[in-house]
Amino acid sequence: VPMMAVGAKGVISVWANVAPRAVADMTAACLKGDFAAAAKMQADAYDLIKALFIETNPMPVKEALNMMGMCVGECRPPLCELMPENSAKLRRTLEIYGLLKQDIL
């Protein structure tokens, strides 16, 4: 949002991988000049964005996408799986934001 407020026309976003609609809405608000609404959207996603950087990128986002049922595979070496406690934090955050794929019975 701060970069778009000074003229950027879009974003490159890790967050967009797991919540593309939210990032598209935030970007659209910026392009309309509604920076207050865009800033609120970004602030509301703070805990999710923070969780996506809990370890070295792209490890958390790949694990998040796998947890969401998108089956993007494992990271290639030298990257590895998240530490179990960080994986649990990421899962809890995805649950809070309603991003986990629901089991179909």
C-alpha positions as a Markdown table, in Angstrom:
| # | Residue | x | y | z |
|---|---|---|---|---|
| 1 | Val | 0.0 | 0.0 | 0.0 |
| 2 | Pro | 2.7 | 2.5 | 0.8 |
| 3 | Met | 4.4 | 1.9 | -2.6 |
| 4 | Met | 1.1 | 2.2 | -4.5 |
| 5 | Ala | 0.4 | 5.4 | -2.5 |
| 6 | Val | 3.5 | 7.0 | -4.2 |
| 7 | Gly | 2.8 | 5.7 | -7.7 |
| 8 | Ala | 3.4 | 1.9 | -8.0 |
| 9 | Lys | 0.8 | 0.3 | -10.2 |
| 10 | Gly | 0.7 | -3.2 | -8.6 |
| 11 | Val | 2.3 | -5.6 | -6.2 |
| 12 | Ile | 4.6 | -8.6 | -6.1 |
| 13 | Ser | 3.2 | -10.5 | -3.2 |
| 14 | Val | 3.8 | -13.8 | -1.4 |
| 15 | Trp | 0.4 | -13.2 | 0.3 |
| 16 | Ala | -1.3 | -13.3 | -3.1 |
| 17 | Asn | -0.4 | -16.9 | -3.5 |
| 18 | Val | -2.7 | -17.9 | -0.7 |
| 19 | Ala | -5.3 | -15.1 | -0.8 |
| 20 | Pro | -5.3 | -13.8 | -4.4 |
| 21 | Arg | -8.8 | -12.2 | -4.1 |
| 22 | Ala | -7.8 | -10.2 | -1.0 |
| 23 | Val | -4.6 | -8.9 | -2.7 |
| 24 | Ala | -6.5 | -8.1 | -5.9 |
| 25 | Asp | -9.2 | -6.2 | -3.8 |
| 26 | Met | -6.4 | -4.3 | -1.9 |
| 27 | Thr | -4.7 | -3.4 | -5.2 |
| 28 | Ala | -8.0 | -2.3 | -6.8 |
| 29 | Ala | -8.7 | 0.0 | -3.8 |
| 30 | Cys | -5.3 | 1.6 | -4.2 |
| 31 | Leu | -5.8 | 2.1 | -7.9 |
| 32 | Lys | -9.1 | 3.8 | -7.1 |
| 33 | Gly | -7.2 | 6.1 | -4.6 |
| 34 | Asp | -8.9 | 4.5 | -1.5 |
| 35 | Phe | -5.7 | 4.1 | 0.4 |
| 36 | Ala | -7.5 | 4.0 | 3.8 |
| 37 | Ala | -9.5 | 0.9 | 2.7 |
| 38 | Ala | -6.4 | -0.7 | 1.2 |
| 39 | Ala | -4.4 | 0.0 | 4.3 |
| 40 | Lys | -7.1 | -1.6 | 6.5 |
| 41 | Met | -7.1 | -4.7 | 4.2 |
| 42 | Gln | -3.4 | -5.0 | 4.5 |
| 43 | Ala | -3.5 | -4.5 | 8.3 |
| 44 | Asp | -6.3 | -7.1 | 8.7 |
| 45 | Ala | -4.0 | -9.6 | 6.9 |
| 46 | Tyr | -0.9 | -8.8 | 9.0 |
| 47 | Asp | -0.9 | -12.1 | 11.0 |
| 48 | Leu | -1.3 | -14.1 | 7.8 |
| 49 | Ile | 1.5 | -12.2 | 6.0 |
| 50 | Lys | 3.7 | -12.6 | 9.1 |
| 51 | Ala | 3.1 | -16.3 | 9.1 |
| 52 | Leu | 4.1 | -16.6 | 5.5 |
| 53 | Phe | 7.5 | -15.4 | 6.4 |
| 54 | Ile | 7.9 | -17.5 | 9.6 |
| 55 | Glu | 10.9 | -19.1 | 7.9 |
| 56 | Thr | 12.8 | -18.6 | 4.7 |
| 57 | Asn | 10.7 | -17.9 | 1.6 |
| 58 | Pro | 9.3 | -19.9 | -0.2 |
| 59 | Met | 9.1 | -22.6 | 2.4 |
| 60 | Pro | 6.1 | -21.3 | 4.3 |
| 61 | Val | 4.1 | -20.4 | 1.3 |
| 62 | Lys | 4.6 | -23.8 | -0.3 |
| 63 | Glu | 3.6 | -25.5 | 2.9 |
| 64 | Ala | 0.6 | -23.2 | 3.2 |
| 65 | Leu | -0.5 | -24.1 | -0.3 |
| 66 | Asn | -0.1 | -27.8 | 0.4 |
| 67 | Met | -2.1 | -27.4 | 3.6 |
| 68 | Met | -4.8 | -25.7 | 1.5 |
| 69 | Gly | -5.0 | -28.7 | -0.7 |
| 70 | Met | -3.2 | -27.3 | -3.8 |
| 71 | Cys | -0.4 | -30.0 | -3.7 |
| 72 | Val | 2.5 | -27.8 | -4.9 |
| 73 | Gly | 5.1 | -30.3 | -3.7 |
| 74 | Glu | 8.1 | -29.9 | -1.4 |
| 75 | Cys | 10.8 | -27.3 | -1.6 |
| 76 | Arg | 14.0 | -28.3 | -3.4 |
| 77 | Pro | 17.3 | -28.5 | -1.5 |
| 78 | Pro | 18.9 | -26.7 | 0.1 |
| 79 | Leu | 15.4 | -25.6 | 1.4 |
| 80 | Cys | 13.6 | -28.0 | 3.6 |
| 81 | Glu | 10.3 | -28.5 | 5.6 |
| 82 | Leu | 9.3 | -26.0 | 8.2 |
| 83 | Met | 10.2 | -26.7 | 11.8 |
| 84 | Pro | 7.2 | -28.5 | 13.4 |
| 85 | Glu | 6.3 | -25.7 | 15.7 |
| 86 | Asn | 6.3 | -23.2 | 12.8 |
| 87 | Ser | 4.2 | -25.5 | 10.7 |
| 88 | Ala | 1.7 | -25.7 | 13.5 |
| 89 | Lys | 1.6 | -21.8 | 13.8 |
| 90 | Leu | 1.1 | -21.6 | 10.0 |
| 91 | Arg | -1.8 | -24.1 | 10.1 |
| 92 | Arg | -3.4 | -22.2 | 13.0 |
| 93 | Thr | -3.1 | -18.9 | 11.1 |
| 94 | Leu | -4.6 | -20.4 | 7.9 |
| 95 | Glu | -7.5 | -21.8 | 10.0 |
| 96 | Ile | -8.1 | -18.3 | 11.5 |
| 97 | Tyr | -8.2 | -16.8 | 8.0 |
| 98 | Gly | -10.5 | -19.6 | 6.8 |
| 99 | Leu | -8.0 | -20.7 | 4.1 |
| 100 | Leu | -7.8 | -24.4 | 4.8 |
| 101 | Lys | -9.5 | -26.8 | 2.5 |
| 102 | Gln | -12.4 | -28.4 | 4.3 |
| 103 | Asp | -12.5 | -32.2 | 4.3 |
| 104 | Ile | -15.2 | -33.6 | 2.1 |
| 105 | Leu | -17.1 | -36.4 | 3.7 |
